[in-house]
Amino acid sequence: MLTRNLAGVARGAVLRREMGVSFAKFIGRRKGCNSNAGQSGDAGGPDSFCPGHPMKGPGFGGQRRAATALAMARNAASAPQVLDPFEGPQPLFMITCMRSYSSLVCGMLGQHPQLYALPEVNLATADGLGGMMSMFRKIRPASLHGLLRALAELEFGAQTDDTIMQAREWLEARADWSTAEVFRHLARRAAPRAIIDKSPTSVALPRHLDRLFAAFPQARFLHLTRHPRPTCKSIH
């Protein structure tokens, strides 16, 4: 369901936090975890559900999750300023947790001639572009890949090693920009098509949703849900 109602988005954030607690409890039961650190709703990073156990693969230990949570909390310190209405096609934000078929749905919607599907740009995780890049370089550099790909395609016309390097330099030269300015730049470059963003980090903290609304007060939102059990099984 599409909605412009911010209250609906807020309910989605509450649901996401409640589901995050359910995921942590569910995985904790499976792993024998006694940790209740995840029950605050704000613990854990972009790809973390159970604070007591690392995700599969390198780089998902407890220290990295703690660093993620700390960096996100610092970036959430100030309230985002609501900008003037965006003069262009209003974006569609997919509000969902990871492993909820968001990539599939985003790809399907992106086939529409009036829509442009972005990779996961993760721009809602910080107020400033420089702070966001510094945060992800420390905790998870791969989280910048989607933004680099989107810029390479929209700004330089292709996704090659050379254009990725140009996109990186473009970002470095604009480190003083806000993430909202970067988001709006991507939206203008994609016009007349409306961008679609499906970054799961958008619902990691309520402040992230605030940033989306501040950048695009008239944006549309699509809330995807999936039962916690198959979601957890797809992760583990």
Backbone as CSV, one residue per row, in Angstrom:
resi,resn,N_x,N_y,N_z,CA_x,CA_y,CA_z,C_x,C_y,C_z
1,MET,0.850,-1.184,0.000,0.000,0.000,0.000,0.884,1.232,0.000
2,LEU,0.593,2.157,-0.884,1.311,3.416,-0.917,0.641,4.410,0.014
3,THR,1.431,5.195,0.705,0.852,6.179,1.602,1.758,7.380,1.711
4,ARG,1.154,8.539,1.818,1.895,9.764,2.093,1.783,10.132,3.564
5,ASN,1.142,9.293,4.350,0.837,9.593,5.726,2.050,9.296,6.599
6,LEU,2.647,10.310,7.204,3.820,10.101,8.032,3.497,9.236,9.242
7,ALA,2.273,9.326,9.729,1.900,8.480,10.858,2.023,7.014,10.484
8,GLY,1.663,6.695,9.254,1.813,5.316,8.795,3.267,4.899,8.755
9,VAL,4.129,5.824,8.357,5.562,5.526,8.343,6.055,5.306,9.757
10,ALA,5.589,6.135,10.690,5.992,5.980,12.082,5.549,4.623,12.621
11,ARG,4.327,4.209,12.263,3.864,2.887,12.699,4.758,1.804,12.121
12,GLY,5.205,2.010,10.890,6.111,1.044,10.280,7.416,0.958,11.046
13,ALA,7.908,2.114,11.531,9.150,2.117,12.301,8.970,1.361,13.609
14,VAL,7.825,1.571,14.257,7.542,0.850,15.495,7.477,-0.642,15.225
15,LEU,6.797,-1.014,14.135,6.700,-2.419,13.772,8.077,-3.003,13.514
16,ARG,8.921,-2.243,12.823,10.267,-2.723,12.532,11.042,-2.966,13.816
17,ARG,10.910,-2.058,14.759,11.620,-2.227,16.020,11.085,-3.437,16.768
18,GLU,9.755,-3.602,16.764,9.172,-4.764,17.435,9.619,-6.055,16.758
19,MET,9.651,-6.046,15.424,10.095,-7.226,14.707,11.566,-7.511,14.980
20,GLY,12.365,-6.453,15.115,13.774,-6.639,15.420,13.966,-7.355,16.743
21,VAL,13.146,-6.996,17.747,13.203,-7.687,19.027,12.799,-9.140,18.854
22,SER,11.739,-9.382,18.046,11.296,-10.749,17.815,12.393,-11.563,17.143
23,PHE,13.083,-10.973,16.162,14.164,-11.679,15.487,15.256,-12.057,16.485
24,ALA,15.627,-11.089,17.345,16.689,-11.345,18.311,16.301,-12.480,19.253
25,LYS,15.056,-12.459,19.737,14.597,-13.514,20.630,14.565,-14.856,19.914
26,PHE,14.077,-14.835,18.675,13.957,-16.065,17.903,15.326,-16.698,17.673
27,ILE,16.300,-15.886,17.209,17.634,-16.408,16.956,18.300,-16.802,18.267
28,GLY,18.031,-16.035,19.318,18.599,-16.368,20.612,18.145,-17.729,21.099
29,ARG,16.857,-18.067,20.884,16.363,-19.379,21.275,17.052,-20.468,20.488
30,ARG,17.261,-20.216,19.183,17.899,-21.217,18.344,19.353,-21.423,18.727
31,LYS,20.036,-20.360,19.137,21.465,-20.423,19.415,21.771,-20.582,20.904
32,GLY,20.734,-20.545,21.745,20.978,-20.609,23.166,21.501,-19.312,23.730
33,CYS,21.100,-18.222,23.139,21.597,-16.921,23.550,20.802,-16.413,24.748
34,ASN,21.520,-15.931,25.777,20.860,-15.366,26.948,20.901,-13.856,26.951
35,SER,21.453,-13.298,25.882,21.598,-11.842,25.832,20.254,-11.180,25.594
36,ASN,19.973,-10.105,26.331,18.774,-9.307,26.081,19.159,-7.928,25.597
37,ALA,20.392,-7.788,25.089,20.863,-6.471,24.676,20.096,-5.928,23.506
38,GLY,19.512,-6.798,22.696,18.809,-6.328,21.510,17.412,-5.847,21.771
39,GLN,16.937,-5.944,23.012,15.550,-5.614,23.281,15.305,-4.121,23.367
40,SER,16.347,-3.335,23.274,16.133,-1.886,23.307,15.559,-1.372,22.001
41,GLY,15.697,-2.154,20.917,15.193,-1.731,19.621,16.191,-0.934,18.816
42,ASP,17.221,-0.378,19.476,18.203,0.425,18.776,19.570,-0.254,18.710
43,ALA,19.718,-1.391,19.388,21.008,-2.066,19.379,21.214,-2.775,18.061
44,GLY,22.470,-2.976,17.713,22.786,-3.700,16.491,22.875,-2.783,15.303
45,GLY,23.620,-3.221,14.302,23.849,-2.400,13.129,22.978,-2.769,11.970
46,PRO,23.308,-2.309,10.767,22.460,-2.487,9.595,22.143,-3.929,9.267
47,ASP,23.078,-4.871,9.522,22.857,-6.265,9.173,22.946,-7.155,10.398
48,SER,22.402,-6.711,11.478,22.530,-7.429,12.735,21.182,-7.516,13.424
49,PHE,20.827,-8.730,13.887,19.584,-8.881,14.623,19.838,-9.294,16.059
50,CYS,20.665,-10.314,16.267,20.905,-10.814,17.612,22.253,-10.311,18.117
51,PRO,22.280,-9.434,19.132,23.550,-8.880,19.594,24.461,-9.926,20.206
52,GLY,23.930,-11.069,20.595,24.737,-12.078,21.250,25.505,-12.966,20.312
53,HIS,25.217,-12.897,19.010,25.877,-13.779,18.065,26.198,-13.036,16.787
54,PRO,27.384,-13.248,16.226,27.724,-12.609,14.960,26.986,-13.225,13.802
55,MET,26.788,-12.420,12.734,26.243,-12.943,11.507,27.280,-13.829,10.852
56,LYS,26.848,-14.641,9.882,27.780,-15.442,9.120,28.655,-14.538,8.270
57,GLY,29.901,-14.969,8.064,30.794,-14.184,7.221,31.691,-13.294,8.061
58,PRO,32.722,-12.724,7.472,33.684,-11.912,8.215,33.131,-10.550,8.575
59,GLY,33.649,-10.026,9.711,33.380,-8.630,10.034,32.073,-8.367,10.741
60,PHE,31.435,-9.404,11.313,30.157,-9.169,11.974,30.240,-9.514,13.452
61,GLY,31.415,-9.280,14.081,31.572,-9.560,15.497,30.900,-8.519,16.359
62,GLY,30.923,-8.773,17.688,30.253,-7.875,18.609,30.834,-6.474,18.595
63,GLN,32.156,-6.350,18.441,32.766,-5.023,18.431,32.293,-4.203,17.247
64,ARG,32.153,-4.836,16.097,31.698,-4.103,14.922,30.250,-3.663,15.097
65,ARG,29.414,-4.528,15.665,28.022,-4.122,15.885,27.944,-2.974,16.877
66,ALA,28.780,-3.033,17.920,28.799,-1.944,18.897,29.244,-0.639,18.236
67,ALA,30.249,-0.723,17.361,30.711,0.477,16.656,29.633,1.020,15.743
68,THR,28.882,0.106,15.099,27.782,0.534,14.232,26.732,1.285,15.024
69,ALA,26.330,0.706,16.161,25.301,1.336,16.981,25.761,2.695,17.493
70,LEU,27.037,2.780,17.905,27.556,4.049,18.416,27.598,5.104,17.318
71,ALA,28.077,4.715,16.135,28.154,5.674,15.034,26.779,6.162,14.638
72,MET,25.799,5.244,14.590,24.447,5.643,14.220,23.848,6.563,15.277
73,ALA,24.127,6.277,16.553,23.599,7.137,17.614,24.179,8.541,17.518
74,ARG,25.466,8.645,17.202,26.082,9.958,17.052,25.485,10.722,15.880
75,ASN,25.229,10.029,14.804,24.681,10.689,13.629,23.225,11.090,13.825
76,ALA,22.584,10.499,14.828,21.176,10.801,15.080,20.999,11.906,16.114
77,ALA,22.089,12.569,16.496,22.027,13.518,17.604,21.153,14.730,17.311
78,SER,21.167,15.234,16.088,20.426,16.452,15.788,19.214,16.145,14.921
79,ALA,18.146,16.894,15.147,16.927,16.680,14.379,17.109,17.186,12.959
80,PRO,16.736,16.379,11.958,16.887,16.835,10.572,15.917,17.960,10.248
81,GLN,16.364,18.885,9.426,15.540,20.007,9.021,14.710,19.614,7.807
82,VAL,13.398,19.827,7.902,12.520,19.517,6.783,12.746,20.529,5.675
83,LEU,13.084,20.057,4.492,13.375,20.937,3.371,12.098,21.337,2.642
84,ASP,12.228,22.301,1.761,11.097,22.675,0.928,10.675,21.488,0.065
85,PRO,9.411,21.432,-0.346,8.967,20.319,-1.197,9.868,20.145,-2.414
86,PHE,10.160,18.924,-2.739,11.034,18.625,-3.866,10.294,18.862,-5.165
87,GLU,10.902,19.675,-6.032,10.288,19.989,-7.321,10.739,18.957,-8.353
88,GLY,10.031,17.882,-8.430,10.371,16.810,-9.355,9.571,15.576,-9.012
89,PRO,9.780,14.472,-9.730,9.057,13.237,-9.421,9.351,12.795,-7.987
90,GLN,8.313,12.553,-7.225,8.490,12.190,-5.829,8.979,10.743,-5.707
91,PRO,9.992,10.514,-4.869,10.542,9.161,-4.758,9.603,8.201,-4.045
92,LEU,9.894,6.939,-4.228,9.192,5.867,-3.524,10.207,5.177,-2.623
93,PHE,9.943,5.191,-1.319,10.813,4.531,-0.361,10.168,3.225,0.094
94,MET,10.925,2.156,-0.007,10.442,0.856,0.447,10.866,0.678,1.894
95,ILE,9.880,0.558,2.777,10.125,0.451,4.209,10.029,-1.023,4.580
96,THR,11.182,-1.614,4.908,11.193,-3.048,5.166,12.500,-3.431,5.845
97,CYS,12.499,-4.575,6.498,13.742,-5.121,7.015,14.409,-5.957,5.921
98,MET,15.625,-6.374,6.162,16.341,-7.178,5.182,15.655,-8.539,4.999
99,ARG,15.908,-9.164,3.867,15.382,-10.491,3.545,13.864,-10.509,3.451
100,SER,13.293,-9.421,2.970,11.838,-9.346,2.801,11.454,-9.194,1.337
101,TYR,12.275,-9.711,0.436,12.042,-9.652,-1.008,12.044,-8.223,-1.535
102,SER,12.699,-7.324,-0.816,12.708,-5.935,-1.267,13.485,-5.787,-2.577
103,SER,14.564,-6.558,-2.749,15.328,-6.474,-4.002,14.481,-6.905,-5.182
104,LEU,13.709,-7.975,-4.995,12.837,-8.462,-6.056,11.758,-7.439,-6.397
105,VAL,11.081,-6.921,-5.370,10.006,-5.963,-5.604,10.568,-4.670,-6.214
106,CYS,11.715,-4.227,-5.718,12.331,-3.011,-6.262,12.691,-3.206,-7.729
107,GLY,13.249,-4.370,-8.060,13.588,-4.650,-9.449,12.379,-4.703,-10.347
108,MET,11.286,-5.268,-9.852,10.057,-5.338,-10.634,9.484,-3.946,-10.877
109,LEU,9.418,-3.139,-9.811,8.874,-1.796,-9.962,9.775,-0.942,-10.855
110,GLY,11.088,-1.194,-10.769,12.024,-0.423,-11.561,11.891,-0.639,-13.056
111,GLN,11.165,-1.676,-13.473,10.931,-1.904,-14.897,9.905,-0.942,-15.483
112,HIS,9.165,-0.256,-14.601,8.169,0.699,-15.089,8.897,1.889,-15.715
113,PRO,8.441,2.382,-16.855,9.151,3.475,-17.543,9.186,4.779,-16.767
114,GLN,8.336,4.927,-15.743,8.343,6.160,-14.966,9.096,6.026,-13.638
115,LEU,9.745,4.887,-13.419,10.447,4.648,-12.160,11.903,4.268,-12.420
116,TYR,12.755,4.561,-11.440,14.180,4.238,-11.536,14.608,3.608,-10.218
117,ALA,14.949,2.328,-10.243,15.323,1.602,-9.027,16.790,1.827,-8.687
118,LEU,17.040,2.319,-7.491,18.401,2.517,-7.012,18.895,1.268,-6.289
119,PRO,20.211,1.045,-6.264,20.756,0.078,-5.317,20.650,0.645,-3.912
120,GLU,21.101,-0.089,-2.930,20.993,0.370,-1.542,21.994,1.494,-1.295
121,VAL,21.485,2.725,-1.235,22.379,3.884,-1.079,22.622,4.256,0.381
122,ASN,21.762,3.822,1.294,21.972,4.003,2.740,22.145,5.462,3.166
123,LEU,21.530,6.388,2.441,21.733,7.806,2.729,20.969,8.298,3.950
124,ALA,20.055,7.500,4.474,19.287,7.944,5.637,20.015,7.699,6.949
125,THR,21.207,7.147,6.896,21.902,6.762,8.122,22.669,7.897,8.784
126,ALA,22.748,9.054,8.151,23.492,10.178,8.727,22.967,11.483,8.153
127,ASP,23.259,12.580,8.830,22.869,13.900,8.331,23.839,14.403,7.271
128,GLY,25.138,14.199,7.508,26.157,14.704,6.600,26.780,13.607,5.775
129,LEU,27.098,13.909,4.518,27.700,12.924,3.631,29.070,12.491,4.142
130,GLY,29.899,13.457,4.573,31.220,13.113,5.076,31.158,12.186,6.276
131,GLY,30.243,12.465,7.191,30.095,11.613,8.366,29.630,10.218,8.012
132,MET,28.721,10.125,7.035,28.240,8.814,6.613,29.354,7.989,5.986
133,MET,30.149,8.618,5.108,31.233,7.884,4.461,32.275,7.440,5.488
134,SER,32.606,8.306,6.439,33.566,7.952,7.476,33.053,6.793,8.317
135,MET,31.760,6.821,8.654,31.173,5.764,9.469,31.258,4.414,8.766
136,PHE,30.839,4.371,7.504,30.814,3.092,6.811,32.217,2.590,6.472
137,ARG,33.145,3.485,6.247,34.519,3.028,6.002,35.083,2.306,7.212
138,LYS,34.639,2.701,8.401,35.134,2.084,9.626,34.414,0.780,9.933
139,ILE,33.116,0.718,9.666,32.353,-0.440,10.128,31.940,-1.401,9.031
140,ARG,31.726,-0.901,7.800,31.311,-1.785,6.714,31.437,-1.059,5.376
141,PRO,32.604,-1.072,4.763,32.813,-0.330,3.514,31.853,-0.732,2.395
142,ALA,31.392,-1.988,2.396,30.490,-2.430,1.328,29.182,-1.653,1.319
143,SER,28.839,-1.013,2.429,27.599,-0.246,2.485,27.649,1.011,1.613
144,LEU,28.827,1.375,1.125,28.960,2.518,0.208,28.866,2.104,-1.255
145,HIS,28.902,0.815,-1.530,28.942,0.354,-2.913,27.713,0.770,-3.716
146,GLY,26.539,0.697,-3.099,25.315,1.057,-3.809,25.299,2.523,-4.213
147,LEU,25.743,3.399,-3.311,25.794,4.825,-3.621,26.792,5.089,-4.748
148,LEU,27.944,4.429,-4.712,28.933,4.598,-5.773,28.383,4.127,-7.119
149,ARG,27.682,3.015,-7.127,27.105,2.501,-8.366,26.037,3.439,-8.915
150,ALA,25.179,3.947,-8.012,24.110,4.845,-8.453,24.691,6.120,-9.059
151,LEU,25.692,6.686,-8.403,26.325,7.899,-8.927,27.054,7.635,-10.243
152,ALA,27.745,6.509,-10.321,28.467,6.185,-11.548,27.509,6.114,-12.731
153,GLU,26.355,5.519,-12.512,25.371,5.360,-13.598,24.691,6.679,-13.935
154,LEU,24.219,7.395,-12.918,23.427,8.600,-13.171,24.282,9.814,-13.529
155,GLU,25.478,9.890,-12.960,26.326,11.063,-13.177,27.299,10.871,-14.339
156,PHE,27.778,9.634,-14.514,28.830,9.395,-15.501,28.439,8.380,-16.578
157,GLY,27.206,7.890,-16.527,26.655,7.130,-17.641,26.937,5.649,-17.700
158,ALA,27.658,5.083,-16.727,27.960,3.650,-16.765,28.510,3.212,-15.414
159,GLN,28.540,1.902,-15.214,29.122,1.337,-13.999,30.376,0.554,-14.379
160,THR,31.492,1.241,-14.451,32.778,0.651,-14.780,33.769,1.014,-13.682
161,ASP,34.958,0.418,-13.736,35.974,0.765,-12.739,36.290,2.258,-12.779
162,ASP,36.368,2.814,-13.988,36.691,4.231,-14.127,35.597,5.135,-13.576
163,THR,34.328,4.814,-13.888,33.235,5.672,-13.412,33.005,5.505,-11.908
164,ILE,33.288,4.327,-11.372,33.212,4.150,-9.926,34.250,5.032,-9.240
165,MET,35.440,5.095,-9.800,36.473,5.977,-9.254,36.051,7.434,-9.360
166,GLN,35.452,7.805,-10.485,34.950,9.173,-10.627,33.855,9.470,-9.609
167,ALA,32.984,8.496,-9.367,31.929,8.677,-8.379,32.513,8.856,-6.979
168,ARG,33.558,8.103,-6.675,34.214,8.242,-5.369,34.803,9.640,-5.212
169,GLU,35.448,10.126,-6.259,36.021,11.477,-6.223,34.924,12.530,-6.126
170,TRP,33.810,12.293,-6.801,32.666,13.215,-6.746,32.167,13.331,-5.311
171,LEU,32.062,12.209,-4.625,31.603,12.220,-3.236,32.607,12.927,-2.330
172,GLU,33.891,12.641,-2.519,34.915,13.265,-1.684,34.884,14.784,-1.833
173,ALA,34.640,15.253,-3.057,34.617,16.698,-3.299,33.393,17.362,-2.681
174,ARG,32.401,16.586,-2.311,31.158,17.114,-1.748,30.898,16.556,-0.353
175,ALA,31.959,16.286,0.374,31.828,15.718,1.711,31.084,16.644,2.669
176,ASP,31.038,17.942,2.344,30.328,18.892,3.203,28.838,18.954,2.889
177,TRP,28.380,18.224,1.882,26.959,18.189,1.561,26.212,17.392,2.636
178,SER,24.936,17.696,2.756,24.079,16.841,3.571,23.676,15.621,2.741
179,THR,23.297,14.555,3.416,22.827,13.376,2.688,21.525,13.676,1.950
180,ALA,20.729,14.604,2.481,19.500,14.996,1.794,19.815,15.648,0.449
181,GLU,20.871,16.470,0.400,21.263,17.092,-0.860,21.696,16.048,-1.882
182,VAL,22.416,15.035,-1.415,22.848,13.971,-2.330,21.640,13.199,-2.839
183,PHE,20.720,12.889,-1.943,19.505,12.176,-2.330,18.741,12.964,-3.399
184,ARG,18.609,14.267,-3.175,17.874,15.097,-4.127,18.623,15.206,-5.459
185,HIS,19.938,15.196,-5.395,20.716,15.228,-6.629,20.459,13.965,-7.439
186,LEU,20.456,12.819,-6.785,20.166,11.568,-7.490,18.772,11.611,-8.109
187,ALA,17.812,12.158,-7.355,16.445,12.236,-7.863,16.363,13.127,-9.093
188,ARG,17.099,14.224,-9.089,17.092,15.126,-10.257,17.760,14.467,-11.461
189,ARG,18.831,13.738,-11.226,19.526,13.081,-12.323,18.671,11.979,-12.943
190,ALA,17.833,11.346,-12.138,16.986,10.274,-12.654,15.724,10.804,-13.332
191,ALA,15.356,12.060,-13.085,14.133,12.634,-13.660,14.190,12.538,-15.199
192,PRO,13.044,12.333,-15.826,11.674,12.407,-15.306,11.182,11.148,-14.584
193,ARG,12.065,10.167,-14.405,11.666,8.983,-13.654,11.801,9.243,-12.155
194,ALA,10.961,8.608,-11.371,11.007,8.733,-9.916,11.889,7.631,-9.351
195,ILE,12.767,8.005,-8.430,13.670,7.007,-7.866,12.941,6.115,-6.854
196,ILE,13.429,4.887,-6.737,12.969,3.945,-5.714,14.178,3.590,-4.855
197,ASP,14.047,3.713,-3.549,15.129,3.313,-2.643,14.619,2.230,-1.710
198,LYS,15.406,1.156,-1.566,14.996,0.015,-0.754,16.010,-0.297,0.345
199,SER,16.791,0.690,0.767,17.839,0.437,1.760,17.236,-0.028,3.086
200,PRO,17.553,-1.258,3.547,17.014,-1.702,4.841,17.463,-0.840,6.013
201,THR,18.600,-0.143,5.875,19.060,0.717,6.968,18.114,1.891,7.211
202,SER,17.208,2.153,6.288,16.272,3.265,6.466,15.371,3.069,7.671
203,VAL,15.196,1.823,8.108,14.330,1.573,9.257,15.126,1.049,10.448
204,ALA,16.461,1.156,10.399,17.261,0.698,11.527,16.997,1.532,12.775
205,LEU,16.722,2.812,12.594,16.399,3.719,13.697,15.278,4.659,13.249
206,PRO,14.396,5.057,14.160,13.345,6.015,13.781,13.899,7.296,13.167
207,ARG,15.103,7.725,13.612,15.704,8.940,13.074,15.952,8.823,11.573
208,HIS,16.218,7.623,11.090,16.459,7.439,9.660,15.202,7.753,8.857
209,LEU,14.058,7.334,9.370,12.798,7.668,8.705,12.545,9.176,8.736
210,ASP,12.929,9.813,9.847,12.787,11.263,9.927,13.586,11.946,8.818
211,ARG,14.774,11.422,8.549,15.607,12.024,7.507,14.974,11.868,6.126
212,LEU,14.403,10.720,5.862,13.744,10.523,4.565,12.616,11.529,4.382
213,PHE,11.813,11.688,5.423,10.682,12.609,5.325,11.151,14.049,5.231
214,ALA,12.245,14.381,5.950,12.771,15.746,5.894,13.279,16.082,4.496
215,ALA,13.896,15.105,3.837,14.436,15.338,2.495,13.341,15.396,1.443
216,PHE,12.307,14.569,1.625,11.220,14.482,0.641,9.874,14.457,1.381
217,PRO,9.372,15.617,1.791,8.123,15.648,2.577,6.920,15.051,1.849
218,GLN,6.976,14.974,0.521,5.843,14.451,-0.240,6.135,13.081,-0.842
219,ALA,7.122,12.398,-0.306,7.495,11.085,-0.836,6.395,10.064,-0.597
220,ARG,6.470,9.002,-1.360,5.562,7.861,-1.194,6.318,6.729,-0.506
221,PHE,5.580,5.904,0.246,6.194,4.825,1.008,5.460,3.506,0.744
222,LEU,6.247,2.468,0.554,5.712,1.120,0.373,6.256,0.257,1.504
223,HIS,5.365,-0.275,2.322,5.767,-1.056,3.496,5.672,-2.544,3.167
224,LEU,6.814,-3.220,3.162,6.850,-4.657,2.926,7.056,-5.380,4.254
225,THR,6.344,-6.484,4.437,6.524,-7.298,5.639,6.732,-8.750,5.232
226,ARG,7.375,-9.501,6.110,7.557,-10.926,5.920,7.570,-11.585,7.286
227,HIS,7.044,-12.786,7.373,7.001,-13.469,8.661,8.411,-13.663,9.204
228,PRO,8.621,-13.450,10.515,9.982,-13.541,11.066,10.653,-14.899,10.869
229,ARG,9.893,-16.002,10.914,10.541,-17.306,10.836,11.250,-17.548,9.500
230,PRO,10.581,-17.401,8.346,11.330,-17.580,7.096,12.397,-16.526,6.896
231,THR,12.186,-15.328,7.449,13.220,-14.308,7.340,14.484,-14.748,8.061
232,CYS,14.332,-15.254,9.281,15.485,-15.719,10.031,16.138,-16.934,9.384
233,LYS,15.324,-17.831,8.850,15.886,-19.010,8.183,16.696,-18.620,6.958
234,SER,16.284,-17.545,6.273,17.034,-17.109,5.093,18.383,-16.509,5.467
235,ILE,18.503,-16.037,6.700,19.764,-15.466,7.177,20.672,-16.561,7.695
236,HIS,20.104,-17.501,8.433,20.899,-18.541,9.085,20.632,-19.900,8.452
